[in-house]
């Protein structure tokens, strides 16, 4: 016997988007980055069922820390940060901090030099997001890892139940 309990609404709300190559978005999110590489346009696909579909977007890697501010729902139960990135170089790793508090290490082991676009989420727990309507995020690449790459970041606030 199987039971299925469905909720007729989304439990995630997209509250902000930062496109890292957009000058206006960089200013609006107080985006700062050290040791950034030259931005590149990439036309490629994603792994999986729709691999023949392509996306063309700008992205840039960096070896130094990046900081930016993202809007979130103040009554969140945590926040997912979703990164769109070029996965040509696998094993990208970075330490993540929220409002000066280290949360952990974001590590993406996979790499694909053919279908280069990927999206991965990192969960920021309620203990560092509760009651806040914006978060200052710091992403500091690990020194022995490939450059951290990003085309965009999305903030997805988790609805509290």
Chimera marker file (.cmm) of the C-alpha trace (Angstrom):
<marker_set name="trace">
<marker id="1" x="0.000" y="0.000" z="0.000" r="1" g="1" b="0" radius="0.5"/>
<marker id="2" x="1.267" y="3.478" z="-0.882" r="1" g="1" b="0" radius="0.5"/>
<marker id="3" x="0.166" y="6.813" z="0.543" r="1" g="1" b="0" radius="0.5"/>
<marker id="4" x="0.713" y="10.109" z="-1.254" r="1" g="1" b="0" radius="0.5"/>
<marker id="5" x="0.218" y="13.416" z="0.521" r="1" g="1" b="0" radius="0.5"/>
<marker id="6" x="0.291" y="16.295" z="-1.929" r="1" g="1" b="0" radius="0.5"/>
<marker id="7" x="0.336" y="19.978" z="-1.145" r="1" g="1" b="0" radius="0.5"/>
<marker id="8" x="-1.478" y="22.042" z="-3.814" r="1" g="1" b="0" radius="0.5"/>
<marker id="9" x="1.128" y="24.839" z="-3.764" r="1" g="1" b="0" radius="0.5"/>
<marker id="10" x="4.860" y="25.303" z="-4.075" r="1" g="1" b="0" radius="0.5"/>
<marker id="11" x="6.985" y="25.135" z="-0.953" r="1" g="1" b="0" radius="0.5"/>
<marker id="12" x="9.746" y="27.209" z="-2.582" r="1" g="1" b="0" radius="0.5"/>
<marker id="13" x="9.419" y="30.843" z="-3.607" r="1" g="1" b="0" radius="0.5"/>
<marker id="14" x="12.006" y="32.441" z="-5.854" r="1" g="1" b="0" radius="0.5"/>
<marker id="15" x="12.794" y="35.719" z="-4.134" r="1" g="1" b="0" radius="0.5"/>
<marker id="16" x="15.822" y="37.007" z="-6.054" r="1" g="1" b="0" radius="0.5"/>
<marker id="17" x="18.044" y="36.438" z="-9.096" r="1" g="1" b="0" radius="0.5"/>
<marker id="18" x="21.595" y="37.686" z="-9.670" r="1" g="1" b="0" radius="0.5"/>
<marker id="19" x="23.056" y="37.376" z="-13.165" r="1" g="1" b="0" radius="0.5"/>
<marker id="20" x="26.781" y="37.748" z="-12.606" r="1" g="1" b="0" radius="0.5"/>
<marker id="21" x="27.616" y="39.317" z="-15.994" r="1" g="1" b="0" radius="0.5"/>
<marker id="22" x="24.907" y="41.991" z="-15.802" r="1" g="1" b="0" radius="0.5"/>
<marker id="23" x="26.375" y="45.308" z="-14.574" r="1" g="1" b="0" radius="0.5"/>
<marker id="24" x="23.025" y="46.571" z="-13.209" r="1" g="1" b="0" radius="0.5"/>
<marker id="25" x="22.416" y="43.299" z="-11.345" r="1" g="1" b="0" radius="0.5"/>
<marker id="26" x="25.926" y="43.414" z="-9.902" r="1" g="1" b="0" radius="0.5"/>
<marker id="27" x="25.291" y="46.925" z="-8.529" r="1" g="1" b="0" radius="0.5"/>
<marker id="28" x="21.811" y="46.035" z="-7.219" r="1" g="1" b="0" radius="0.5"/>
<marker id="29" x="23.216" y="43.022" z="-5.333" r="1" g="1" b="0" radius="0.5"/>
<marker id="30" x="26.421" y="44.761" z="-4.133" r="1" g="1" b="0" radius="0.5"/>
<marker id="31" x="28.354" y="42.068" z="-6.006" r="1" g="1" b="0" radius="0.5"/>
<marker id="32" x="32.081" y="42.195" z="-5.397" r="1" g="1" b="0" radius="0.5"/>
<marker id="33" x="34.631" y="39.640" z="-6.507" r="1" g="1" b="0" radius="0.5"/>
<marker id="34" x="38.407" y="39.202" z="-6.360" r="1" g="1" b="0" radius="0.5"/>
<marker id="35" x="40.574" y="37.495" z="-8.962" r="1" g="1" b="0" radius="0.5"/>
<marker id="36" x="37.730" y="37.259" z="-11.473" r="1" g="1" b="0" radius="0.5"/>
<marker id="37" x="38.459" y="35.819" z="-14.881" r="1" g="1" b="0" radius="0.5"/>
<marker id="38" x="37.215" y="37.404" z="-18.092" r="1" g="1" b="0" radius="0.5"/>
<marker id="39" x="33.506" y="36.784" z="-18.691" r="1" g="1" b="0" radius="0.5"/>
<marker id="40" x="32.683" y="34.343" z="-21.498" r="1" g="1" b="0" radius="0.5"/>
<marker id="41" x="29.551" y="33.566" z="-23.456" r="1" g="1" b="0" radius="0.5"/>
<marker id="42" x="28.735" y="29.890" z="-23.531" r="1" g="1" b="0" radius="0.5"/>
<marker id="43" x="26.244" y="28.104" z="-25.767" r="1" g="1" b="0" radius="0.5"/>
<marker id="44" x="25.808" y="24.562" z="-24.500" r="1" g="1" b="0" radius="0.5"/>
<marker id="45" x="23.300" y="22.099" z="-23.120" r="1" g="1" b="0" radius="0.5"/>
<marker id="46" x="22.520" y="20.430" z="-19.822" r="1" g="1" b="0" radius="0.5"/>
<marker id="47" x="22.977" y="16.733" z="-19.102" r="1" g="1" b="0" radius="0.5"/>
<marker id="48" x="19.885" y="14.583" z="-19.238" r="1" g="1" b="0" radius="0.5"/>
<marker id="49" x="16.731" y="14.127" z="-21.220" r="1" g="1" b="0" radius="0.5"/>
<marker id="50" x="16.764" y="17.552" z="-22.884" r="1" g="1" b="0" radius="0.5"/>
<marker id="51" x="20.481" y="17.625" z="-23.712" r="1" g="1" b="0" radius="0.5"/>
<marker id="52" x="19.809" y="18.716" z="-27.310" r="1" g="1" b="0" radius="0.5"/>
<marker id="53" x="18.327" y="22.020" z="-26.080" r="1" g="1" b="0" radius="0.5"/>
<marker id="54" x="20.927" y="24.746" z="-25.630" r="1" g="1" b="0" radius="0.5"/>
<marker id="55" x="21.252" y="27.823" z="-23.463" r="1" g="1" b="0" radius="0.5"/>
<marker id="56" x="23.439" y="30.771" z="-24.340" r="1" g="1" b="0" radius="0.5"/>
<marker id="57" x="24.543" y="32.891" z="-21.399" r="1" g="1" b="0" radius="0.5"/>
<marker id="58" x="27.537" y="34.680" z="-19.949" r="1" g="1" b="0" radius="0.5"/>
<marker id="59" x="29.554" y="33.251" z="-17.047" r="1" g="1" b="0" radius="0.5"/>
<marker id="60" x="32.834" y="33.944" z="-15.271" r="1" g="1" b="0" radius="0.5"/>
<marker id="61" x="35.096" y="32.059" z="-12.928" r="1" g="1" b="0" radius="0.5"/>
<marker id="62" x="36.967" y="33.499" z="-9.967" r="1" g="1" b="0" radius="0.5"/>
<marker id="63" x="39.724" y="32.398" z="-7.611" r="1" g="1" b="0" radius="0.5"/>
<marker id="64" x="39.126" y="34.999" z="-4.910" r="1" g="1" b="0" radius="0.5"/>
<marker id="65" x="36.077" y="35.542" z="-2.710" r="1" g="1" b="0" radius="0.5"/>
<marker id="66" x="32.781" y="36.883" z="-4.061" r="1" g="1" b="0" radius="0.5"/>
<marker id="67" x="30.195" y="38.653" z="-1.923" r="1" g="1" b="0" radius="0.5"/>
<marker id="68" x="26.647" y="39.641" z="-2.767" r="1" g="1" b="0" radius="0.5"/>
<marker id="69" x="23.279" y="40.320" z="-1.164" r="1" g="1" b="0" radius="0.5"/>
<marker id="70" x="20.139" y="38.324" z="-1.957" r="1" g="1" b="0" radius="0.5"/>
<marker id="71" x="16.539" y="39.123" z="-0.991" r="1" g="1" b="0" radius="0.5"/>
<marker id="72" x="14.657" y="36.370" z="0.845" r="1" g="1" b="0" radius="0.5"/>
<marker id="73" x="11.305" y="35.965" z="2.588" r="1" g="1" b="0" radius="0.5"/>
<marker id="74" x="11.694" y="36.950" z="6.244" r="1" g="1" b="0" radius="0.5"/>
<marker id="75" x="9.403" y="34.123" z="7.361" r="1" g="1" b="0" radius="0.5"/>
<marker id="76" x="11.517" y="31.495" z="5.571" r="1" g="1" b="0" radius="0.5"/>
<marker id="77" x="12.278" y="28.025" z="6.844" r="1" g="1" b="0" radius="0.5"/>
<marker id="78" x="15.705" y="28.169" z="5.192" r="1" g="1" b="0" radius="0.5"/>
<marker id="79" x="16.880" y="29.235" z="1.750" r="1" g="1" b="0" radius="0.5"/>
<marker id="80" x="18.271" y="27.370" z="-1.230" r="1" g="1" b="0" radius="0.5"/>
<marker id="81" x="20.870" y="29.181" z="-3.302" r="1" g="1" b="0" radius="0.5"/>
<marker id="82" x="20.762" y="27.813" z="-6.851" r="1" g="1" b="0" radius="0.5"/>
<marker id="83" x="23.814" y="28.329" z="-9.025" r="1" g="1" b="0" radius="0.5"/>
<marker id="84" x="23.880" y="28.108" z="-12.827" r="1" g="1" b="0" radius="0.5"/>
<marker id="85" x="27.457" y="27.380" z="-13.834" r="1" g="1" b="0" radius="0.5"/>
<marker id="86" x="29.873" y="25.977" z="-16.397" r="1" g="1" b="0" radius="0.5"/>
<marker id="87" x="30.820" y="22.498" z="-15.222" r="1" g="1" b="0" radius="0.5"/>
<marker id="88" x="33.690" y="22.060" z="-17.705" r="1" g="1" b="0" radius="0.5"/>
<marker id="89" x="36.059" y="21.924" z="-14.715" r="1" g="1" b="0" radius="0.5"/>
<marker id="90" x="34.851" y="19.439" z="-12.108" r="1" g="1" b="0" radius="0.5"/>
<marker id="91" x="35.548" y="19.461" z="-8.377" r="1" g="1" b="0" radius="0.5"/>
<marker id="92" x="34.687" y="23.129" z="-7.809" r="1" g="1" b="0" radius="0.5"/>
<marker id="93" x="34.587" y="23.893" z="-4.082" r="1" g="1" b="0" radius="0.5"/>
<marker id="94" x="33.968" y="27.022" z="-2.018" r="1" g="1" b="0" radius="0.5"/>
<marker id="95" x="33.366" y="27.943" z="1.618" r="1" g="1" b="0" radius="0.5"/>
<marker id="96" x="29.983" y="29.592" z="2.099" r="1" g="1" b="0" radius="0.5"/>
<marker id="97" x="29.250" y="32.269" z="4.701" r="1" g="1" b="0" radius="0.5"/>
<marker id="98" x="26.004" y="34.086" z="5.462" r="1" g="1" b="0" radius="0.5"/>
<marker id="99" x="26.181" y="37.456" z="7.216" r="1" g="1" b="0" radius="0.5"/>
<marker id="100" x="29.719" y="36.647" z="8.379" r="1" g="1" b="0" radius="0.5"/>
<marker id="101" x="28.886" y="33.173" z="9.702" r="1" g="1" b="0" radius="0.5"/>
<marker id="102" x="30.504" y="30.173" z="7.982" r="1" g="1" b="0" radius="0.5"/>
<marker id="103" x="27.821" y="27.686" z="6.914" r="1" g="1" b="0" radius="0.5"/>
<marker id="104" x="29.899" y="25.023" z="5.157" r="1" g="1" b="0" radius="0.5"/>
<marker id="105" x="31.563" y="24.013" z="1.910" r="1" g="1" b="0" radius="0.5"/>
<marker id="106" x="29.721" y="23.851" z="-1.408" r="1" g="1" b="0" radius="0.5"/>
<marker id="107" x="31.329" y="21.101" z="-3.460" r="1" g="1" b="0" radius="0.5"/>
<marker id="108" x="30.370" y="20.013" z="-6.955" r="1" g="1" b="0" radius="0.5"/>
<marker id="109" x="32.334" y="16.955" z="-7.942" r="1" g="1" b="0" radius="0.5"/>
<marker id="110" x="30.986" y="16.413" z="-11.450" r="1" g="1" b="0" radius="0.5"/>
<marker id="111" x="32.425" y="17.877" z="-14.608" r="1" g="1" b="0" radius="0.5"/>
<marker id="112" x="31.354" y="17.725" z="-18.237" r="1" g="1" b="0" radius="0.5"/>
<marker id="113" x="33.330" y="19.316" z="-21.081" r="1" g="1" b="0" radius="0.5"/>
<marker id="114" x="30.567" y="18.595" z="-23.646" r="1" g="1" b="0" radius="0.5"/>
<marker id="115" x="27.248" y="19.423" z="-21.935" r="1" g="1" b="0" radius="0.5"/>
<marker id="116" x="28.691" y="22.198" z="-19.841" r="1" g="1" b="0" radius="0.5"/>
<marker id="117" x="25.725" y="23.907" z="-18.167" r="1" g="1" b="0" radius="0.5"/>
<marker id="118" x="24.616" y="22.670" z="-14.743" r="1" g="1" b="0" radius="0.5"/>
<marker id="119" x="22.512" y="23.907" z="-11.824" r="1" g="1" b="0" radius="0.5"/>
<marker id="120" x="23.154" y="22.926" z="-8.225" r="1" g="1" b="0" radius="0.5"/>
<marker id="121" x="21.543" y="24.034" z="-4.969" r="1" g="1" b="0" radius="0.5"/>
<marker id="122" x="23.085" y="24.768" z="-1.602" r="1" g="1" b="0" radius="0.5"/>
<marker id="123" x="20.811" y="24.859" z="1.436" r="1" g="1" b="0" radius="0.5"/>
<marker id="124" x="21.214" y="27.673" z="3.950" r="1" g="1" b="0" radius="0.5"/>
<marker id="125" x="19.570" y="26.527" z="7.196" r="1" g="1" b="0" radius="0.5"/>
<marker id="126" x="16.935" y="28.506" z="9.057" r="1" g="1" b="0" radius="0.5"/>
<marker id="127" x="19.457" y="29.086" z="11.857" r="1" g="1" b="0" radius="0.5"/>
<marker id="128" x="21.234" y="31.639" z="9.609" r="1" g="1" b="0" radius="0.5"/>
<marker id="129" x="18.252" y="32.914" z="7.557" r="1" g="1" b="0" radius="0.5"/>
<marker id="130" x="15.275" y="33.214" z="9.948" r="1" g="1" b="0" radius="0.5"/>
<marker id="131" x="13.717" y="36.636" z="10.332" r="1" g="1" b="0" radius="0.5"/>
<marker id="132" x="15.916" y="38.204" z="7.624" r="1" g="1" b="0" radius="0.5"/>
<marker id="133" x="14.701" y="39.761" z="4.401" r="1" g="1" b="0" radius="0.5"/>
<marker id="134" x="18.168" y="39.795" z="2.850" r="1" g="1" b="0" radius="0.5"/>
<marker id="135" x="21.359" y="37.784" z="3.229" r="1" g="1" b="0" radius="0.5"/>
<marker id="136" x="24.932" y="38.793" z="2.569" r="1" g="1" b="0" radius="0.5"/>
<marker id="137" x="26.560" y="35.754" z="1.011" r="1" g="1" b="0" radius="0.5"/>
<marker id="138" x="30.288" y="35.160" z="0.709" r="1" g="1" b="0" radius="0.5"/>
<marker id="139" x="31.645" y="32.465" z="-1.585" r="1" g="1" b="0" radius="0.5"/>
<marker id="140" x="35.339" y="31.780" z="-1.093" r="1" g="1" b="0" radius="0.5"/>
<marker id="141" x="36.843" y="29.246" z="-3.503" r="1" g="1" b="0" radius="0.5"/>
<marker id="142" x="39.020" y="26.573" z="-1.891" r="1" g="1" b="0" radius="0.5"/>
<marker id="143" x="42.645" y="27.203" z="-2.865" r="1" g="1" b="0" radius="0.5"/>
<marker id="144" x="43.421" y="23.802" z="-4.401" r="1" g="1" b="0" radius="0.5"/>
<marker id="145" x="40.150" y="23.577" z="-6.390" r="1" g="1" b="0" radius="0.5"/>
<marker id="146" x="39.456" y="24.849" z="-9.931" r="1" g="1" b="0" radius="0.5"/>
<marker id="147" x="38.079" y="28.385" z="-10.184" r="1" g="1" b="0" radius="0.5"/>
<marker id="148" x="34.507" y="28.769" z="-8.918" r="1" g="1" b="0" radius="0.5"/>
<marker id="149" x="32.202" y="29.513" z="-11.840" r="1" g="1" b="0" radius="0.5"/>
<marker id="150" x="28.793" y="31.188" z="-11.952" r="1" g="1" b="0" radius="0.5"/>
<marker id="151" x="26.415" y="32.620" z="-14.493" r="1" g="1" b="0" radius="0.5"/>
<marker id="152" x="23.633" y="33.310" z="-12.014" r="1" g="1" b="0" radius="0.5"/>
<marker id="153" x="22.445" y="32.747" z="-8.465" r="1" g="1" b="0" radius="0.5"/>
<marker id="154" x="18.805" y="32.363" z="-7.446" r="1" g="1" b="0" radius="0.5"/>
<marker id="155" x="17.428" y="32.595" z="-3.916" r="1" g="1" b="0" radius="0.5"/>
<marker id="156" x="14.593" y="30.136" z="-3.213" r="1" g="1" b="0" radius="0.5"/>
<marker id="157" x="12.952" y="30.706" z="0.159" r="1" g="1" b="0" radius="0.5"/>
<marker id="158" x="11.467" y="27.644" z="1.831" r="1" g="1" b="0" radius="0.5"/>
<marker id="159" x="7.914" y="28.172" z="3.038" r="1" g="1" b="0" radius="0.5"/>
<marker id="160" x="7.413" y="27.328" z="6.696" r="1" g="1" b="0" radius="0.5"/>
<marker id="161" x="4.673" y="24.860" z="7.443" r="1" g="1" b="0" radius="0.5"/>
<link id1="1" id2="2" r="1" g="1" b="0" radius="0.2"/>
<link id1="2" id2="3" r="1" g="1" b="0" radius="0.2"/>
<link id1="3" id2="4" r="1" g="1" b="0" radius="0.2"/>
<link id1="4" id2="5" r="1" g="1" b="0" radius="0.2"/>
<link id1="5" id2="6" r="1" g="1" b="0" radius="0.2"/>
<link id1="6" id2="7" r="1" g="1" b="0" radius="0.2"/>
<link id1="7" id2="8" r="1" g="1" b="0" radius="0.2"/>
<link id1="8" id2="9" r="1" g="1" b="0" radius="0.2"/>
<link id1="9" id2="10" r="1" g="1" b="0" radius="0.2"/>
<link id1="10" id2="11" r="1" g="1" b="0" radius="0.2"/>
<link id1="11" id2="12" r="1" g="1" b="0" radius="0.2"/>
<link id1="12" id2="13" r="1" g="1" b="0" radius="0.2"/>
<link id1="13" id2="14" r="1" g="1" b="0" radius="0.2"/>
<link id1="14" id2="15" r="1" g="1" b="0" radius="0.2"/>
<link id1="15" id2="16" r="1" g="1" b="0" radius="0.2"/>
<link id1="16" id2="17" r="1" g="1" b="0" radius="0.2"/>
<link id1="17" id2="18" r="1" g="1" b="0" radius="0.2"/>
<link id1="18" id2="19" r="1" g="1" b="0" radius="0.2"/>
<link id1="19" id2="20" r="1" g="1" b="0" radius="0.2"/>
<link id1="20" id2="21" r="1" g="1" b="0" radius="0.2"/>
<link id1="21" id2="22" r="1" g="1" b="0" radius="0.2"/>
<link id1="22" id2="23" r="1" g="1" b="0" radius="0.2"/>
<link id1="23" id2="24" r="1" g="1" b="0" radius="0.2"/>
<link id1="24" id2="25" r="1" g="1" b="0" radius="0.2"/>
<link id1="25" id2="26" r="1" g="1" b="0" radius="0.2"/>
<link id1="26" id2="27" r="1" g="1" b="0" radius="0.2"/>
<link id1="27" id2="28" r="1" g="1" b="0" radius="0.2"/>
<link id1="28" id2="29" r="1" g="1" b="0" radius="0.2"/>
<link id1="29" id2="30" r="1" g="1" b="0" radius="0.2"/>
<link id1="30" id2="31" r="1" g="1" b="0" radius="0.2"/>
<link id1="31" id2="32" r="1" g="1" b="0" radius="0.2"/>
<link id1="32" id2="33" r="1" g="1" b="0" radius="0.2"/>
<link id1="33" id2="34" r="1" g="1" b="0" radius="0.2"/>
<link id1="34" id2="35" r="1" g="1" b="0" radius="0.2"/>
<link id1="35" id2="36" r="1" g="1" b="0" radius="0.2"/>
<link id1="36" id2="37" r="1" g="1" b="0" radius="0.2"/>
<link id1="37" id2="38" r="1" g="1" b="0" radius="0.2"/>
<link id1="38" id2="39" r="1" g="1" b="0" radius="0.2"/>
<link id1="39" id2="40" r="1" g="1" b="0" radius="0.2"/>
<link id1="40" id2="41" r="1" g="1" b="0" radius="0.2"/>
<link id1="41" id2="42" r="1" g="1" b="0" radius="0.2"/>
<link id1="42" id2="43" r="1" g="1" b="0" radius="0.2"/>
<link id1="43" id2="44" r="1" g="1" b="0" radius="0.2"/>
<link id1="44" id2="45" r="1" g="1" b="0" radius="0.2"/>
<link id1="45" id2="46" r="1" g="1" b="0" radius="0.2"/>
<link id1="46" id2="47" r="1" g="1" b="0" radius="0.2"/>
<link id1="47" id2="48" r="1" g="1" b="0" radius="0.2"/>
<link id1="48" id2="49" r="1" g="1" b="0" radius="0.2"/>
<link id1="49" id2="50" r="1" g="1" b="0" radius="0.2"/>
<link id1="50" id2="51" r="1" g="1" b="0" radius="0.2"/>
<link id1="51" id2="52" r="1" g="1" b="0" radius="0.2"/>
<link id1="52" id2="53" r="1" g="1" b="0" radius="0.2"/>
<link id1="53" id2="54" r="1" g="1" b="0" radius="0.2"/>
<link id1="54" id2="55" r="1" g="1" b="0" radius="0.2"/>
<link id1="55" id2="56" r="1" g="1" b="0" radius="0.2"/>
<link id1="56" id2="57" r="1" g="1" b="0" radius="0.2"/>
<link id1="57" id2="58" r="1" g="1" b="0" radius="0.2"/>
<link id1="58" id2="59" r="1" g="1" b="0" radius="0.2"/>
<link id1="59" id2="60" r="1" g="1" b="0" radius="0.2"/>
<link id1="60" id2="61" r="1" g="1" b="0" radius="0.2"/>
<link id1="61" id2="62" r="1" g="1" b="0" radius="0.2"/>
<link id1="62" id2="63" r="1" g="1" b="0" radius="0.2"/>
<link id1="63" id2="64" r="1" g="1" b="0" radius="0.2"/>
<link id1="64" id2="65" r="1" g="1" b="0" radius="0.2"/>
<link id1="65" id2="66" r="1" g="1" b="0" radius="0.2"/>
<link id1="66" id2="67" r="1" g="1" b="0" radius="0.2"/>
<link id1="67" id2="68" r="1" g="1" b="0" radius="0.2"/>
<link id1="68" id2="69" r="1" g="1" b="0" radius="0.2"/>
<link id1="69" id2="70" r="1" g="1" b="0" radius="0.2"/>
<link id1="70" id2="71" r="1" g="1" b="0" radius="0.2"/>
<link id1="71" id2="72" r="1" g="1" b="0" radius="0.2"/>
<link id1="72" id2="73" r="1" g="1" b="0" radius="0.2"/>
<link id1="73" id2="74" r="1" g="1" b="0" radius="0.2"/>
<link id1="74" id2="75" r="1" g="1" b="0" radius="0.2"/>
<link id1="75" id2="76" r="1" g="1" b="0" radius="0.2"/>
<link id1="76" id2="77" r="1" g="1" b="0" radius="0.2"/>
<link id1="77" id2="78" r="1" g="1" b="0" radius="0.2"/>
<link id1="78" id2="79" r="1" g="1" b="0" radius="0.2"/>
<link id1="79" id2="80" r="1" g="1" b="0" radius="0.2"/>
<link id1="80" id2="81" r="1" g="1" b="0" radius="0.2"/>
<link id1="81" id2="82" r="1" g="1" b="0" radius="0.2"/>
<link id1="82" id2="83" r="1" g="1" b="0" radius="0.2"/>
<link id1="83" id2="84" r="1" g="1" b="0" radius="0.2"/>
<link id1="84" id2="85" r="1" g="1" b="0" radius="0.2"/>
<link id1="85" id2="86" r="1" g="1" b="0" radius="0.2"/>
<link id1="86" id2="87" r="1" g="1" b="0" radius="0.2"/>
<link id1="87" id2="88" r="1" g="1" b="0" radius="0.2"/>
<link id1="88" id2="89" r="1" g="1" b="0" radius="0.2"/>
<link id1="89" id2="90" r="1" g="1" b="0" radius="0.2"/>
<link id1="90" id2="91" r="1" g="1" b="0" radius="0.2"/>
<link id1="91" id2="92" r="1" g="1" b="0" radius="0.2"/>
<link id1="92" id2="93" r="1" g="1" b="0" radius="0.2"/>
<link id1="93" id2="94" r="1" g="1" b="0" radius="0.2"/>
<link id1="94" id2="95" r="1" g="1" b="0" radius="0.2"/>
<link id1="95" id2="96" r="1" g="1" b="0" radius="0.2"/>
<link id1="96" id2="97" r="1" g="1" b="0" radius="0.2"/>
<link id1="97" id2="98" r="1" g="1" b="0" radius="0.2"/>
<link id1="98" id2="99" r="1" g="1" b="0" radius="0.2"/>
<link id1="99" id2="100" r="1" g="1" b="0" radius="0.2"/>
<link id1="100" id2="101" r="1" g="1" b="0" radius="0.2"/>
<link id1="101" id2="102" r="1" g="1" b="0" radius="0.2"/>
<link id1="102" id2="103" r="1" g="1" b="0" radius="0.2"/>
<link id1="103" id2="104" r="1" g="1" b="0" radius="0.2"/>
<link id1="104" id2="105" r="1" g="1" b="0" radius="0.2"/>
<link id1="105" id2="106" r="1" g="1" b="0" radius="0.2"/>
<link id1="106" id2="107" r="1" g="1" b="0" radius="0.2"/>
<link id1="107" id2="108" r="1" g="1" b="0" radius="0.2"/>
<link id1="108" id2="109" r="1" g="1" b="0" radius="0.2"/>
<link id1="109" id2="110" r="1" g="1" b="0" radius="0.2"/>
<link id1="110" id2="111" r="1" g="1" b="0" radius="0.2"/>
<link id1="111" id2="112" r="1" g="1" b="0" radius="0.2"/>
<link id1="112" id2="113" r="1" g="1" b="0" radius="0.2"/>
<link id1="113" id2="114" r="1" g="1" b="0" radius="0.2"/>
<link id1="114" id2="115" r="1" g="1" b="0" radius="0.2"/>
<link id1="115" id2="116" r="1" g="1" b="0" radius="0.2"/>
<link id1="116" id2="117" r="1" g="1" b="0" radius="0.2"/>
<link id1="117" id2="118" r="1" g="1" b="0" radius="0.2"/>
<link id1="118" id2="119" r="1" g="1" b="0" radius="0.2"/>
<link id1="119" id2="120" r="1" g="1" b="0" radius="0.2"/>
<link id1="120" id2="121" r="1" g="1" b="0" radius="0.2"/>
<link id1="121" id2="122" r="1" g="1" b="0" radius="0.2"/>
<link id1="122" id2="123" r="1" g="1" b="0" radius="0.2"/>
<link id1="123" id2="124" r="1" g="1" b="0" radius="0.2"/>
<link id1="124" id2="125" r="1" g="1" b="0" radius="0.2"/>
<link id1="125" id2="126" r="1" g="1" b="0" radius="0.2"/>
<link id1="126" id2="127" r="1" g="1" b="0" radius="0.2"/>
<link id1="127" id2="128" r="1" g="1" b="0" radius="0.2"/>
<link id1="128" id2="129" r="1" g="1" b="0" radius="0.2"/>
<link id1="129" id2="130" r="1" g="1" b="0" radius="0.2"/>
<link id1="130" id2="131" r="1" g="1" b="0" radius="0.2"/>
<link id1="131" id2="132" r="1" g="1" b="0" radius="0.2"/>
<link id1="132" id2="133" r="1" g="1" b="0" radius="0.2"/>
<link id1="133" id2="134" r="1" g="1" b="0" radius="0.2"/>
<link id1="134" id2="135" r="1" g="1" b="0" radius="0.2"/>
<link id1="135" id2="136" r="1" g="1" b="0" radius="0.2"/>
<link id1="136" id2="137" r="1" g="1" b="0" radius="0.2"/>
<link id1="137" id2="138" r="1" g="1" b="0" radius="0.2"/>
<link id1="138" id2="139" r="1" g="1" b="0" radius="0.2"/>
<link id1="139" id2="140" r="1" g="1" b="0" radius="0.2"/>
<link id1="140" id2="141" r="1" g="1" b="0" radius="0.2"/>
<link id1="141" id2="142" r="1" g="1" b="0" radius="0.2"/>
<link id1="142" id2="143" r="1" g="1" b="0" radius="0.2"/>
<link id1="143" id2="144" r="1" g="1" b="0" radius="0.2"/>
<link id1="144" id2="145" r="1" g="1" b="0" radius="0.2"/>
<link id1="145" id2="146" r="1" g="1" b="0" radius="0.2"/>
<link id1="146" id2="147" r="1" g="1" b="0" radius="0.2"/>
<link id1="147" id2="148" r="1" g="1" b="0" radius="0.2"/>
<link id1="148" id2="149" r="1" g="1" b="0" radius="0.2"/>
<link id1="149" id2="150" r="1" g="1" b="0" radius="0.2"/>
<link id1="150" id2="151" r="1" g="1" b="0" radius="0.2"/>
<link id1="151" id2="152" r="1" g="1" b="0" radius="0.2"/>
<link id1="152" id2="153" r="1" g="1" b="0" radius="0.2"/>
<link id1="153" id2="154" r="1" g="1" b="0" radius="0.2"/>
<link id1="154" id2="155" r="1" g="1" b="0" radius="0.2"/>
<link id1="155" id2="156" r="1" g="1" b="0" radius="0.2"/>
<link id1="156" id2="157" r="1" g="1" b="0" radius="0.2"/>
<link id1="157" id2="158" r="1" g="1" b="0" radius="0.2"/>
<link id1="158" id2="159" r="1" g="1" b="0" radius="0.2"/>
<link id1="159" id2="160" r="1" g="1" b="0" radius="0.2"/>
<link id1="160" id2="161" r="1" g="1" b="0" radius="0.2"/>
</marker_set>
